[in-house]
Amino acid sequence: MRNKKVNKLWQGRMVSVRDYEVADAIEKGGLRITHNDQTMILTPDELRMLKPSSKKFQSRYTGAYHLMDITWKPLTENPDQTQLFGKEGNYA
């Protein structure tokens, strides 16, 4: 799982992620985005459905990239507990 911390949301509801970060996250089993102590987790299947923007941005150093905008939907429960106990809540 790849981790990404964002400091601000675009239009107060969107997270922008670079295309090469999404490709890396697919290979690593998903993307965990953190913003203001809230977390959102995307699976590789969800990441594959994202479409890049048509505009290509020039990197400050080398190369170019497209942005992929994701609607910010933070988890309502602690993600570490979900992974530990499972989604069904089997605590036995």
PyMOL Python script that loads the backbone (N, CA, C, O; Angstrom):
from pymol import cmd

cmd.read_pdbstr("""\
ATOM      1  N   MET A   1       0.852  -1.181   0.000  1.00  0.00           N
ATOM      2  CA  MET A   1       0.000   0.000   0.000  1.00  0.00           C
ATOM      3  C   MET A   1       0.892   1.236   0.000  1.00  0.00           C
ATOM      4  O   MET A   1       1.800   1.357   0.822  1.00  0.00           O
ATOM      5  N   ARG A   2       0.631   2.137  -0.913  1.00  0.00           N
ATOM      6  CA  ARG A   2       1.387   3.393  -0.982  1.00  0.00           C
ATOM      7  C   ARG A   2       0.662   4.444  -0.144  1.00  0.00           C
ATOM      8  O   ARG A   2      -0.565   4.534  -0.173  1.00  0.00           O
ATOM      9  N   ASN A   3       1.424   5.227   0.593  1.00  0.00           N
ATOM     10  CA  ASN A   3       0.870   6.295   1.421  1.00  0.00           C
ATOM     11  C   ASN A   3       1.118   7.647   0.772  1.00  0.00           C
ATOM     12  O   ASN A   3       2.187   7.892   0.214  1.00  0.00           O
ATOM     13  N   LYS A   4       0.125   8.520   0.849  1.00  0.00           N
ATOM     14  CA  LYS A   4       0.269   9.883   0.332  1.00  0.00           C
ATOM     15  C   LYS A   4      -0.412  10.837   1.299  1.00  0.00           C
ATOM     16  O   LYS A   4      -1.555  10.620   1.700  1.00  0.00           O
ATOM     17  N   LYS A   5       0.293  11.886   1.667  1.00  0.00           N
ATOM     18  CA  LYS A   5      -0.266  12.923   2.532  1.00  0.00           C
ATOM     19  C   LYS A   5      -0.550  14.148   1.673  1.00  0.00           C
ATOM     20  O   LYS A   5       0.314  14.597   0.920  1.00  0.00           O
ATOM     21  N   VAL A   6      -1.762  14.690   1.786  1.00  0.00           N
ATOM     22  CA  VAL A   6      -2.119  15.914   1.064  1.00  0.00           C
ATOM     23  C   VAL A   6      -2.413  17.012   2.075  1.00  0.00           C
ATOM     24  O   VAL A   6      -2.967  16.753   3.144  1.00  0.00           O
ATOM     25  N   ASN A   7      -2.041  18.235   1.731  1.00  0.00           N
ATOM     26  CA  ASN A   7      -2.216  19.364   2.642  1.00  0.00           C
ATOM     27  C   ASN A   7      -3.477  20.170   2.373  1.00  0.00           C
ATOM     28  O   ASN A   7      -3.998  20.841   3.263  1.00  0.00           O
ATOM     29  N   LYS A   8      -3.966  20.098   1.130  1.00  0.00           N
ATOM     30  CA  LYS A   8      -5.183  20.852   0.821  1.00  0.00           C
ATOM     31  C   LYS A   8      -5.998  20.101  -0.222  1.00  0.00           C
ATOM     32  O   LYS A   8      -5.477  19.295  -0.993  1.00  0.00           O
ATOM     33  N   LEU A   9      -7.287  20.393  -0.218  1.00  0.00           N
ATOM     34  CA  LEU A   9      -8.202  19.795  -1.171  1.00  0.00           C
ATOM     35  C   LEU A   9      -8.534  20.815  -2.245  1.00  0.00           C
ATOM     36  O   LEU A   9      -8.686  22.001  -1.955  1.00  0.00           O
ATOM     37  N   TRP A  10      -8.646  20.359  -3.483  1.00  0.00           N
ATOM     38  CA  TRP A  10      -9.023  21.235  -4.582  1.00  0.00           C
ATOM     39  C   TRP A  10     -10.534  21.428  -4.527  1.00  0.00           C
ATOM     40  O   TRP A  10     -11.282  20.452  -4.484  1.00  0.00           O
ATOM     41  N   GLN A  11     -10.982  22.662  -4.528  1.00  0.00           N
ATOM     42  CA  GLN A  11     -12.388  23.046  -4.406  1.00  0.00           C
ATOM     43  C   GLN A  11     -13.026  22.481  -3.136  1.00  0.00           C
ATOM     44  O   GLN A  11     -14.245  22.323  -3.063  1.00  0.00           O
ATOM     45  N   GLY A  12     -12.198  22.181  -2.144  1.00  0.00           N
ATOM     46  CA  GLY A  12     -12.690  21.713  -0.868  1.00  0.00           C
ATOM     47  C   GLY A  12     -13.204  20.287  -0.838  1.00  0.00           C
ATOM     48  O   GLY A  12     -13.693  19.827   0.194  1.00  0.00           O
ATOM     49  N   ARG A  13     -13.099  19.563  -1.982  1.00  0.00           N
ATOM     50  CA  ARG A  13     -13.646  18.204  -2.008  1.00  0.00           C
ATOM     51  C   ARG A  13     -12.890  17.225  -2.892  1.00  0.00           C
ATOM     52  O   ARG A  13     -13.290  16.065  -2.989  1.00  0.00           O
ATOM     53  N   MET A  14     -11.819  17.650  -3.536  1.00  0.00           N
ATOM     54  CA  MET A  14     -11.091  16.780  -4.457  1.00  0.00           C
ATOM     55  C   MET A  14      -9.616  16.677  -4.055  1.00  0.00           C
ATOM     56  O   MET A  14      -9.006  17.646  -3.604  1.00  0.00           O
ATOM     57  N   VAL A  15      -9.065  15.475  -4.234  1.00  0.00           N
ATOM     58  CA  VAL A  15      -7.646  15.225  -4.017  1.00  0.00           C
ATOM     59  C   VAL A  15      -7.039  14.989  -5.387  1.00  0.00           C
ATOM     60  O   VAL A  15      -7.565  14.189  -6.162  1.00  0.00           O
ATOM     61  N   SER A  16      -5.949  15.661  -5.703  1.00  0.00           N
ATOM     62  CA  SER A  16      -5.264  15.453  -6.973  1.00  0.00           C
ATOM     63  C   SER A  16      -4.024  14.598  -6.744  1.00  0.00           C
ATOM     64  O   SER A  16      -3.194  14.887  -5.883  1.00  0.00           O
ATOM     65  N   VAL A  17      -3.922  13.529  -7.547  1.00  0.00           N
ATOM     66  CA  VAL A  17      -2.808  12.594  -7.448  1.00  0.00           C
ATOM     67  C   VAL A  17      -2.187  12.469  -8.830  1.00  0.00           C
ATOM     68  O   VAL A  17      -2.902  12.436  -9.832  1.00  0.00           O
ATOM     69  N   ARG A  18      -0.885  12.400  -8.892  1.00  0.00           N
ATOM     70  CA  ARG A  18      -0.194  12.288 -10.175  1.00  0.00           C
ATOM     71  C   ARG A  18      -0.328  10.876 -10.741  1.00  0.00           C
ATOM     72  O   ARG A  18      -0.433   9.905  -9.992  1.00  0.00           O
ATOM     73  N   ASP A  19      -0.324  10.773 -12.078  1.00  0.00           N
ATOM     74  CA  ASP A  19      -0.551   9.483 -12.729  1.00  0.00           C
ATOM     75  C   ASP A  19       0.489   8.433 -12.354  1.00  0.00           C
ATOM     76  O   ASP A  19       0.147   7.260 -12.202  1.00  0.00           O
ATOM     77  N   TYR A  20       1.740   8.827 -12.202  1.00  0.00           N
ATOM     78  CA  TYR A  20       2.762   7.840 -11.856  1.00  0.00           C
ATOM     79  C   TYR A  20       2.620   7.372 -10.403  1.00  0.00           C
ATOM     80  O   TYR A  20       3.044   6.265 -10.071  1.00  0.00           O
ATOM     81  N   GLU A  21       2.030   8.199  -9.536  1.00  0.00           N
ATOM     82  CA  GLU A  21       1.765   7.766  -8.165  1.00  0.00           C
ATOM     83  C   GLU A  21       0.652   6.715  -8.149  1.00  0.00           C
ATOM     84  O   GLU A  21       0.709   5.754  -7.382  1.00  0.00           O
ATOM     85  N   VAL A  22      -0.356   6.903  -8.998  1.00  0.00           N
ATOM     86  CA  VAL A  22      -1.443   5.935  -9.093  1.00  0.00           C
ATOM     87  C   VAL A  22      -0.921   4.605  -9.629  1.00  0.00           C
ATOM     88  O   VAL A  22      -1.274   3.547  -9.109  1.00  0.00           O
ATOM     89  N   ALA A  23      -0.083   4.650 -10.665  1.00  0.00           N
ATOM     90  CA  ALA A  23       0.487   3.422 -11.228  1.00  0.00           C
ATOM     91  C   ALA A  23       1.305   2.666 -10.178  1.00  0.00           C
ATOM     92  O   ALA A  23       1.227   1.441 -10.092  1.00  0.00           O
ATOM     93  N   ASP A  24       2.085   3.394  -9.388  1.00  0.00           N
ATOM     94  CA  ASP A  24       2.879   2.777  -8.331  1.00  0.00           C
ATOM     95  C   ASP A  24       1.981   2.178  -7.252  1.00  0.00           C
ATOM     96  O   ASP A  24       2.264   1.099  -6.731  1.00  0.00           O
ATOM     97  N   ALA A  25       0.896   2.881  -6.918  1.00  0.00           N
ATOM     98  CA  ALA A  25      -0.035   2.394  -5.894  1.00  0.00           C
ATOM     99  C   ALA A  25      -0.751   1.126  -6.351  1.00  0.00           C
ATOM    100  O   ALA A  25      -1.017   0.247  -5.532  1.00  0.00           O
ATOM    101  N   ILE A  26      -1.066   1.013  -7.634  1.00  0.00           N
ATOM    102  CA  ILE A  26      -1.700  -0.198  -8.159  1.00  0.00           C
ATOM    103  C   ILE A  26      -0.769  -1.387  -7.964  1.00  0.00           C
ATOM    104  O   ILE A  26      -1.206  -2.464  -7.559  1.00  0.00           O
ATOM    105  N   GLU A  27       0.507  -1.192  -8.252  1.00  0.00           N
ATOM    106  CA  GLU A  27       1.498  -2.260  -8.081  1.00  0.00           C
ATOM    107  C   GLU A  27       1.679  -2.643  -6.616  1.00  0.00           C
ATOM    108  O   GLU A  27       1.943  -3.803  -6.302  1.00  0.00           O
ATOM    109  N   LYS A  28       1.536  -1.661  -5.715  1.00  0.00           N
ATOM    110  CA  LYS A  28       1.768  -1.900  -4.286  1.00  0.00           C
ATOM    111  C   LYS A  28       0.507  -2.294  -3.522  1.00  0.00           C
ATOM    112  O   LYS A  28       0.552  -2.439  -2.301  1.00  0.00           O
ATOM    113  N   GLY A  29      -0.611  -2.469  -4.215  1.00  0.00           N
ATOM    114  CA  GLY A  29      -1.806  -2.973  -3.557  1.00  0.00           C
ATOM    115  C   GLY A  29      -2.791  -1.938  -3.063  1.00  0.00           C
ATOM    116  O   GLY A  29      -3.685  -2.281  -2.290  1.00  0.00           O
ATOM    117  N   GLY A  30      -2.669  -0.690  -3.471  1.00  0.00           N
ATOM    118  CA  GLY A  30      -3.645   0.327  -3.086  1.00  0.00           C
ATOM    119  C   GLY A  30      -2.997   1.632  -2.676  1.00  0.00           C
ATOM    120  O   GLY A  30      -1.772   1.756  -2.642  1.00  0.00           O
ATOM    121  N   LEU A  31      -3.845   2.610  -2.364  1.00  0.00           N
ATOM    122  CA  LEU A  31      -3.384   3.951  -2.008  1.00  0.00           C
ATOM    123  C   LEU A  31      -4.103   4.405  -0.748  1.00  0.00           C
ATOM    124  O   LEU A  31      -5.330   4.345  -0.663  1.00  0.00           O
ATOM    125  N   ARG A  32      -3.333   4.857   0.224  1.00  0.00           N
ATOM    126  CA  ARG A  32      -3.868   5.420   1.465  1.00  0.00           C
ATOM    127  C   ARG A  32      -3.547   6.908   1.437  1.00  0.00           C
ATOM    128  O   ARG A  32      -2.382   7.304   1.454  1.00  0.00           O
ATOM    129  N   ILE A  33      -4.610   7.739   1.392  1.00  0.00           N
ATOM    130  CA  ILE A  33      -4.449   9.195   1.343  1.00  0.00           C
ATOM    131  C   ILE A  33      -4.827   9.755   2.716  1.00  0.00           C
ATOM    132  O   ILE A  33      -5.870   9.405   3.269  1.00  0.00           O
ATOM    133  N   THR A  34      -3.975  10.626   3.259  1.00  0.00           N
ATOM    134  CA  THR A  34      -4.212  11.240   4.558  1.00  0.00           C
ATOM    135  C   THR A  34      -4.317  12.748   4.393  1.00  0.00           C
ATOM    136  O   THR A  34      -3.505  13.371   3.709  1.00  0.00           O
ATOM    137  N   HIS A  35      -5.339  13.329   5.035  1.00  0.00           N
ATOM    138  CA  HIS A  35      -5.544  14.788   5.022  1.00  0.00           C
ATOM    139  C   HIS A  35      -6.155  15.188   6.365  1.00  0.00           C
ATOM    140  O   HIS A  35      -7.227  14.704   6.727  1.00  0.00           O
ATOM    141  N   ASN A  36      -5.484  16.059   7.095  1.00  0.00           N
ATOM    142  CA  ASN A  36      -5.978  16.552   8.392  1.00  0.00           C
ATOM    143  C   ASN A  36      -6.425  15.413   9.320  1.00  0.00           C
ATOM    144  O   ASN A  36      -7.543  15.441   9.835  1.00  0.00           O
ATOM    145  N   ASP A  37      -5.589  14.449   9.530  1.00  0.00           N
ATOM    146  CA  ASP A  37      -5.858  13.318  10.424  1.00  0.00           C
ATOM    147  C   ASP A  37      -7.041  12.457   9.994  1.00  0.00           C
ATOM    148  O   ASP A  37      -7.564  11.689  10.801  1.00  0.00           O
ATOM    149  N   GLN A  38      -7.469  12.568   8.754  1.00  0.00           N
ATOM    150  CA  GLN A  38      -8.494  11.693   8.193  1.00  0.00           C
ATOM    151  C   GLN A  38      -7.841  10.865   7.097  1.00  0.00           C
ATOM    152  O   GLN A  38      -6.875  11.302   6.473  1.00  0.00           O
ATOM    153  N   THR A  39      -8.369   9.668   6.864  1.00  0.00           N
ATOM    154  CA  THR A  39      -7.759   8.753   5.910  1.00  0.00           C
ATOM    155  C   THR A  39      -8.788   8.245   4.917  1.00  0.00           C
ATOM    156  O   THR A  39      -9.956   8.040   5.248  1.00  0.00           O
ATOM    157  N   MET A  40      -8.326   8.050   3.698  1.00  0.00           N
ATOM    158  CA  MET A  40      -9.132   7.461   2.632  1.00  0.00           C
ATOM    159  C   MET A  40      -8.295   6.360   2.009  1.00  0.00           C
ATOM    160  O   MET A  40      -7.108   6.564   1.756  1.00  0.00           O
ATOM    161  N   ILE A  41      -8.882   5.196   1.754  1.00  0.00           N
ATOM    162  CA  ILE A  41      -8.151   4.089   1.158  1.00  0.00           C
ATOM    163  C   ILE A  41      -8.805   3.708  -0.157  1.00  0.00           C
ATOM    164  O   ILE A  41     -10.024   3.552  -0.235  1.00  0.00           O
ATOM    165  N   LEU A  42      -7.977   3.557  -1.202  1.00  0.00           N
ATOM    166  CA  LEU A  42      -8.446   3.138  -2.519  1.00  0.00           C
ATOM    167  C   LEU A  42      -7.786   1.819  -2.887  1.00  0.00           C
ATOM    168  O   LEU A  42      -6.577   1.659  -2.718  1.00  0.00           O
ATOM    169  N   THR A  43      -8.571   0.877  -3.386  1.00  0.00           N
ATOM    170  CA  THR A  43      -8.057  -0.416  -3.815  1.00  0.00           C
ATOM    171  C   THR A  43      -7.467  -0.291  -5.220  1.00  0.00           C
ATOM    172  O   THR A  43      -7.735   0.692  -5.912  1.00  0.00           O
ATOM    173  N   PRO A  44      -6.676  -1.260  -5.649  1.00  0.00           N
ATOM    174  CA  PRO A  44      -6.149  -1.225  -7.017  1.00  0.00           C
ATOM    175  C   PRO A  44      -7.255  -1.167  -8.078  1.00  0.00           C
ATOM    176  O   PRO A  44      -7.094  -0.495  -9.096  1.00  0.00           O
ATOM    177  N   ASP A  45      -8.375  -1.864  -7.850  1.00  0.00           N
ATOM    178  CA  ASP A  45      -9.479  -1.823  -8.817  1.00  0.00           C
ATOM    179  C   ASP A  45     -10.075  -0.421  -8.916  1.00  0.00           C
ATOM    180  O   ASP A  45     -10.396   0.038 -10.012  1.00  0.00           O
ATOM    181  N   GLU A  46     -10.223   0.257  -7.791  1.00  0.00           N
ATOM    182  CA  GLU A  46     -10.735   1.634  -7.803  1.00  0.00           C
ATOM    183  C   GLU A  46      -9.746   2.562  -8.506  1.00  0.00           C
ATOM    184  O   GLU A  46     -10.155   3.472  -9.227  1.00  0.00           O
ATOM    185  N   LEU A  47      -8.465   2.340  -8.302  1.00  0.00           N
ATOM    186  CA  LEU A  47      -7.446   3.180  -8.934  1.00  0.00           C
ATOM    187  C   LEU A  47      -7.420   2.984 -10.448  1.00  0.00           C
ATOM    188  O   LEU A  47      -7.181   3.936 -11.191  1.00  0.00           O
ATOM    189  N   ARG A  48      -7.661   1.766 -10.909  1.00  0.00           N
ATOM    190  CA  ARG A  48      -7.665   1.491 -12.358  1.00  0.00           C
ATOM    191  C   ARG A  48      -8.805   2.215 -13.069  1.00  0.00           C
ATOM    192  O   ARG A  48      -8.708   2.485 -14.266  1.00  0.00           O
ATOM    193  N   MET A  49      -9.877   2.530 -12.357  1.00  0.00           N
ATOM    194  CA  MET A  49     -11.031   3.203 -12.966  1.00  0.00           C
ATOM    195  C   MET A  49     -10.828   4.714 -13.104  1.00  0.00           C
ATOM    196  O   MET A  49     -11.613   5.374 -13.785  1.00  0.00           O
ATOM    197  N   LEU A  50      -9.800   5.270 -12.477  1.00  0.00           N
ATOM    198  CA  LEU A  50      -9.560   6.710 -12.550  1.00  0.00           C
ATOM    199  C   LEU A  50      -9.095   7.113 -13.942  1.00  0.00           C
ATOM    200  O   LEU A  50      -8.360   6.379 -14.602  1.00  0.00           O
ATOM    201  N   LYS A  51      -9.530   8.275 -14.374  1.00  0.00           N
ATOM    202  CA  LYS A  51      -9.136   8.815 -15.677  1.00  0.00           C
ATOM    203  C   LYS A  51      -8.255  10.041 -15.465  1.00  0.00           C
ATOM    204  O   LYS A  51      -8.593  10.918 -14.671  1.00  0.00           O
ATOM    205  N   PRO A  52      -7.123  10.106 -16.175  1.00  0.00           N
ATOM    206  CA  PRO A  52      -6.249  11.276 -16.025  1.00  0.00           C
ATOM    207  C   PRO A  52      -6.838  12.508 -16.710  1.00  0.00           C
ATOM    208  O   PRO A  52      -7.646  12.399 -17.633  1.00  0.00           O
ATOM    209  N   SER A  53      -6.420  13.668 -16.243  1.00  0.00           N
ATOM    210  CA  SER A  53      -6.851  14.917 -16.879  1.00  0.00           C
ATOM    211  C   SER A  53      -6.219  15.001 -18.261  1.00  0.00           C
ATOM    212  O   SER A  53      -5.196  14.369 -18.524  1.00  0.00           O
ATOM    213  N   SER A  54      -6.826  15.777 -19.133  1.00  0.00           N
ATOM    214  CA  SER A  54      -6.291  15.899 -20.492  1.00  0.00           C
ATOM    215  C   SER A  54      -5.049  16.784 -20.534  1.00  0.00           C
ATOM    216  O   SER A  54      -4.237  16.678 -21.453  1.00  0.00           O
ATOM    217  N   LYS A  55      -4.906  17.649 -19.547  1.00  0.00           N
ATOM    218  CA  LYS A  55      -3.764  18.558 -19.513  1.00  0.00           C
ATOM    219  C   LYS A  55      -2.531  17.854 -18.953  1.00  0.00           C
ATOM    220  O   LYS A  55      -2.598  17.164 -17.935  1.00  0.00           O
ATOM    221  N   LYS A  56      -1.415  18.041 -19.632  1.00  0.00           N
ATOM    222  CA  LYS A  56      -0.152  17.472 -19.175  1.00  0.00           C
ATOM    223  C   LYS A  56       0.644  18.579 -18.489  1.00  0.00           C
ATOM    224  O   LYS A  56       0.811  19.671 -19.030  1.00  0.00           O
ATOM    225  N   PHE A  57       1.133  18.271 -17.280  1.00  0.00           N
ATOM    226  CA  PHE A  57       1.901  19.240 -16.507  1.00  0.00           C
ATOM    227  C   PHE A  57       3.383  18.911 -16.599  1.00  0.00           C
ATOM    228  O   PHE A  57       3.773  17.744 -16.573  1.00  0.00           O
ATOM    229  N   GLN A  58       4.195  19.938 -16.706  1.00  0.00           N
ATOM    230  CA  GLN A  58       5.645  19.764 -16.756  1.00  0.00           C
ATOM    231  C   GLN A  58       6.187  19.722 -15.331  1.00  0.00           C
ATOM    232  O   GLN A  58       5.908  20.605 -14.521  1.00  0.00           O
ATOM    233  N   SER A  59       6.957  18.692 -15.042  1.00  0.00           N
ATOM    234  CA  SER A  59       7.572  18.574 -13.732  1.00  0.00           C
ATOM    235  C   SER A  59       8.633  19.651 -13.570  1.00  0.00           C
ATOM    236  O   SER A  59       9.223  20.105 -14.551  1.00  0.00           O
ATOM    237  N   ARG A  60       8.869  20.051 -12.344  1.00  0.00           N
ATOM    238  CA  ARG A  60       9.857  21.076 -12.065  1.00  0.00           C
ATOM    239  C   ARG A  60      11.267  20.606 -12.443  1.00  0.00           C
ATOM    240  O   ARG A  60      12.118  21.409 -12.827  1.00  0.00           O
ATOM    241  N   TYR A  61      11.498  19.296 -12.328  1.00  0.00           N
ATOM    242  CA  TYR A  61      12.838  18.778 -12.562  1.00  0.00           C
ATOM    243  C   TYR A  61      12.941  18.025 -13.889  1.00  0.00           C
ATOM    244  O   TYR A  61      13.630  18.492 -14.795  1.00  0.00           O
ATOM    245  N   THR A  62      12.290  16.898 -14.029  1.00  0.00           N
ATOM    246  CA  THR A  62      12.334  16.144 -15.288  1.00  0.00           C
ATOM    247  C   THR A  62      10.998  15.479 -15.537  1.00  0.00           C
ATOM    248  O   THR A  62      10.304  15.102 -14.593  1.00  0.00           O
ATOM    249  N   GLY A  63      10.631  15.333 -16.800  1.00  0.00           N
ATOM    250  CA  GLY A  63       9.416  14.619 -17.162  1.00  0.00           C
ATOM    251  C   GLY A  63       8.151  15.438 -17.066  1.00  0.00           C
ATOM    252  O   GLY A  63       8.172  16.629 -16.757  1.00  0.00           O
ATOM    253  N   ALA A  64       7.043  14.762 -17.342  1.00  0.00           N
ATOM    254  CA  ALA A  64       5.723  15.390 -17.297  1.00  0.00           C
ATOM    255  C   ALA A  64       4.739  14.391 -16.698  1.00  0.00           C
ATOM    256  O   ALA A  64       5.030  13.198 -16.619  1.00  0.00           O
ATOM    257  N   TYR A  65       3.578  14.877 -16.279  1.00  0.00           N
ATOM    258  CA  TYR A  65       2.591  14.019 -15.628  1.00  0.00           C
ATOM    259  C   TYR A  65       1.188  14.552 -15.858  1.00  0.00           C
ATOM    260  O   TYR A  65       1.003  15.722 -16.192  1.00  0.00           O
ATOM    261  N   HIS A  66       0.203  13.682 -15.677  1.00  0.00           N
ATOM    262  CA  HIS A  66      -1.207  14.050 -15.684  1.00  0.00           C
ATOM    263  C   HIS A  66      -1.717  13.940 -14.251  1.00  0.00           C
ATOM    264  O   HIS A  66      -1.224  13.126 -13.470  1.00  0.00           O
ATOM    265  N   LEU A  67      -2.699  14.755 -13.915  1.00  0.00           N
ATOM    266  CA  LEU A  67      -3.326  14.664 -12.598  1.00  0.00           C
ATOM    267  C   LEU A  67      -4.588  13.815 -12.683  1.00  0.00           C
ATOM    268  O   LEU A  67      -5.285  13.811 -13.697  1.00  0.00           O
ATOM    269  N   MET A  68      -4.865  13.102 -11.607  1.00  0.00           N
ATOM    270  CA  MET A  68      -6.103  12.347 -11.478  1.00  0.00           C
ATOM    271  C   MET A  68      -6.816  12.880 -10.237  1.00  0.00           C
ATOM    272  O   MET A  68      -6.267  12.846  -9.136  1.00  0.00           O
ATOM    273  N   ASP A  69      -8.029  13.367 -10.419  1.00  0.00           N
ATOM    274  CA  ASP A  69      -8.796  13.943  -9.313  1.00  0.00           C
ATOM    275  C   ASP A  69      -9.701  12.883  -8.699  1.00  0.00           C
ATOM    276  O   ASP A  69     -10.398  12.153  -9.404  1.00  0.00           O
ATOM    277  N   ILE A  70      -9.676  12.817  -7.370  1.00  0.00           N
ATOM    278  CA  ILE A  70     -10.440  11.835  -6.612  1.00  0.00           C
ATOM    279  C   ILE A  70     -11.314  12.594  -5.622  1.00  0.00           C
ATOM    280  O   ILE A  70     -10.827  13.464  -4.901  1.00  0.00           O
ATOM    281  N   THR A  71     -12.603  12.268  -5.584  1.00  0.00           N
ATOM    282  CA  THR A  71     -13.500  12.885  -4.607  1.00  0.00           C
ATOM    283  C   THR A  71     -13.113  12.411  -3.213  1.00  0.00           C
ATOM    284  O   THR A  71     -12.994  11.212  -2.960  1.00  0.00           O
ATOM    285  N   TRP A  72     -12.918  13.365  -2.316  1.00  0.00           N
ATOM    286  CA  TRP A  72     -12.461  13.057  -0.952  1.00  0.00           C
ATOM    287  C   TRP A  72     -13.602  12.450  -0.150  1.00  0.00           C
ATOM    288  O   TRP A  72     -14.608  13.108   0.114  1.00  0.00           O
ATOM    289  N   LYS A  73     -13.437  11.184   0.236  1.00  0.00           N
ATOM    290  CA  LYS A  73     -14.413  10.473   1.068  1.00  0.00           C
ATOM    291  C   LYS A  73     -13.641   9.756   2.173  1.00  0.00           C
ATOM    292  O   LYS A  73     -13.279   8.591   2.016  1.00  0.00           O
ATOM    293  N   PRO A  74     -13.387  10.438   3.285  1.00  0.00           N
ATOM    294  CA  PRO A  74     -12.610   9.813   4.358  1.00  0.00           C
ATOM    295  C   PRO A  74     -13.370   8.670   5.024  1.00  0.00           C
ATOM    296  O   PRO A  74     -14.600   8.635   5.024  1.00  0.00           O
ATOM    297  N   LEU A  75     -12.615   7.750   5.582  1.00  0.00           N
ATOM    298  CA  LEU A  75     -13.197   6.622   6.309  1.00  0.00           C
ATOM    299  C   LEU A  75     -13.864   7.118   7.580  1.00  0.00           C
ATOM    300  O   LEU A  75     -13.427   8.104   8.174  1.00  0.00           O
ATOM    301  N   THR A  76     -14.921   6.437   7.993  1.00  0.00           N
ATOM    302  CA  THR A  76     -15.599   6.802   9.229  1.00  0.00           C
ATOM    303  C   THR A  76     -15.095   5.981  10.403  1.00  0.00           C
ATOM    304  O   THR A  76     -15.409   6.286  11.554  1.00  0.00           O
ATOM    305  N   GLU A  77     -14.308   4.932  10.121  1.00  0.00           N
ATOM    306  CA  GLU A  77     -13.736   4.103  11.186  1.00  0.00           C
ATOM    307  C   GLU A  77     -12.229   4.061  11.024  1.00  0.00           C
ATOM    308  O   GLU A  77     -11.702   4.429   9.975  1.00  0.00           O
ATOM    309  N   ASN A  78     -11.548   3.622  12.040  1.00  0.00           N
ATOM    310  CA  ASN A  78     -10.096   3.540  12.022  1.00  0.00           C
ATOM    311  C   ASN A  78      -9.661   2.460  11.029  1.00  0.00           C
ATOM    312  O   ASN A  78     -10.046   1.302  11.193  1.00  0.00           O
ATOM    313  N   PRO A  79      -8.867   2.802  10.001  1.00  0.00           N
ATOM    314  CA  PRO A  79      -8.475   1.809   9.002  1.00  0.00           C
ATOM    315  C   PRO A  79      -7.611   0.687   9.568  1.00  0.00           C
ATOM    316  O   PRO A  79      -7.647  -0.428   9.048  1.00  0.00           O
ATOM    317  N   ASP A  80      -6.844   0.948  10.608  1.00  0.00           N
ATOM    318  CA  ASP A  80      -6.008  -0.085  11.199  1.00  0.00           C
ATOM    319  C   ASP A  80      -6.869  -1.147  11.876  1.00  0.00           C
ATOM    320  O   ASP A  80      -6.525  -2.329  11.834  1.00  0.00           O
ATOM    321  N   GLN A  81      -7.970  -0.759  12.493  1.00  0.00           N
ATOM    322  CA  GLN A  81      -8.865  -1.728  13.121  1.00  0.00           C
ATOM    323  C   GLN A  81      -9.577  -2.565  12.071  1.00  0.00           C
ATOM    324  O   GLN A  81      -9.806  -3.755  12.287  1.00  0.00           O
ATOM    325  N   THR A  82      -9.934  -1.966  10.937  1.00  0.00           N
ATOM    326  CA  THR A  82     -10.584  -2.705   9.859  1.00  0.00           C
ATOM    327  C   THR A  82      -9.664  -3.802   9.346  1.00  0.00           C
ATOM    328  O   THR A  82     -10.109  -4.926   9.115  1.00  0.00           O
ATOM    329  N   GLN A  83      -8.375  -3.484   9.164  1.00  0.00           N
ATOM    330  CA  GLN A  83      -7.428  -4.479   8.679  1.00  0.00           C
ATOM    331  C   GLN A  83      -7.170  -5.539   9.738  1.00  0.00           C
ATOM    332  O   GLN A  83      -6.963  -6.705   9.401  1.00  0.00           O
ATOM    333  N   LEU A  84      -7.179  -5.165  10.994  1.00  0.00           N
ATOM    334  CA  LEU A  84      -6.891  -6.099  12.063  1.00  0.00           C
ATOM    335  C   LEU A  84      -8.045  -7.075  12.282  1.00  0.00           C
ATOM    336  O   LEU A  84      -7.823  -8.280  12.398  1.00  0.00           O
ATOM    337  N   PHE A  85      -9.275  -6.563  12.341  1.00  0.00           N
ATOM    338  CA  PHE A  85     -10.428  -7.386  12.667  1.00  0.00           C
ATOM    339  C   PHE A  85     -11.253  -7.801  11.455  1.00  0.00           C
ATOM    340  O   PHE A  85     -12.075  -8.711  11.563  1.00  0.00           O
ATOM    341  N   GLY A  86     -11.060  -7.167  10.318  1.00  0.00           N
ATOM    342  CA  GLY A  86     -11.872  -7.472   9.147  1.00  0.00           C
ATOM    343  C   GLY A  86     -13.110  -6.598   9.114  1.00  0.00           C
ATOM    344  O   GLY A  86     -13.510  -6.035  10.134  1.00  0.00           O
ATOM    345  N   LYS A  87     -13.711  -6.486   7.951  1.00  0.00           N
ATOM    346  CA  LYS A  87     -14.866  -5.606   7.784  1.00  0.00           C
ATOM    347  C   LYS A  87     -16.100  -6.115   8.507  1.00  0.00           C
ATOM    348  O   LYS A  87     -16.934  -5.310   8.922  1.00  0.00           O
ATOM    349  N   GLU A  88     -16.247  -7.435   8.675  1.00  0.00           N
ATOM    350  CA  GLU A  88     -17.431  -7.975   9.311  1.00  0.00           C
ATOM    351  C   GLU A  88     -17.422  -7.774  10.815  1.00  0.00           C
ATOM    352  O   GLU A  88     -18.470  -7.876  11.452  1.00  0.00           O
ATOM    353  N   GLY A  89     -16.276  -7.493  11.391  1.00  0.00           N
ATOM    354  CA  GLY A  89     -16.200  -7.296  12.815  1.00  0.00           C
ATOM    355  C   GLY A  89     -16.119  -8.593  13.579  1.00  0.00           C
ATOM    356  O   GLY A  89     -16.629  -8.675  14.697  1.00  0.00           O
ATOM    357  N   ASN A  90     -15.494  -9.615  13.015  1.00  0.00           N
ATOM    358  CA  ASN A  90     -15.318 -10.894  13.709  1.00  0.00           C
ATOM    359  C   ASN A  90     -14.216 -10.711  14.753  1.00  0.00           C
ATOM    360  O   ASN A  90     -13.032 -10.659  14.420  1.00  0.00           O
ATOM    361  N   TYR A  91     -14.612 -10.618  15.987  1.00  0.00           N
ATOM    362  CA  TYR A  91     -13.671 -10.346  17.049  1.00  0.00           C
ATOM    363  C   TYR A  91     -13.284 -11.612  17.822  1.00  0.00           C
ATOM    364  O   TYR A  91     -12.462 -11.545  18.735  1.00  0.00           O
ATOM    365  N   ALA A  92     -13.857 -12.744  17.474  1.00  0.00           N
ATOM    366  CA  ALA A  92     -13.574 -13.996  18.201  1.00  0.00           C
ATOM    367  C   ALA A  92     -12.284 -14.626  17.714  1.00  0.00           C
ATOM    368  O   ALA A  92     -11.887 -15.681  18.209  1.00  0.00           O
TER     369      ALA A  92
END
""", "prot")
cmd.dss("prot")
cmd.show_as("cartoon", "prot")
cmd.util.cbc("prot")
cmd.orient("prot")
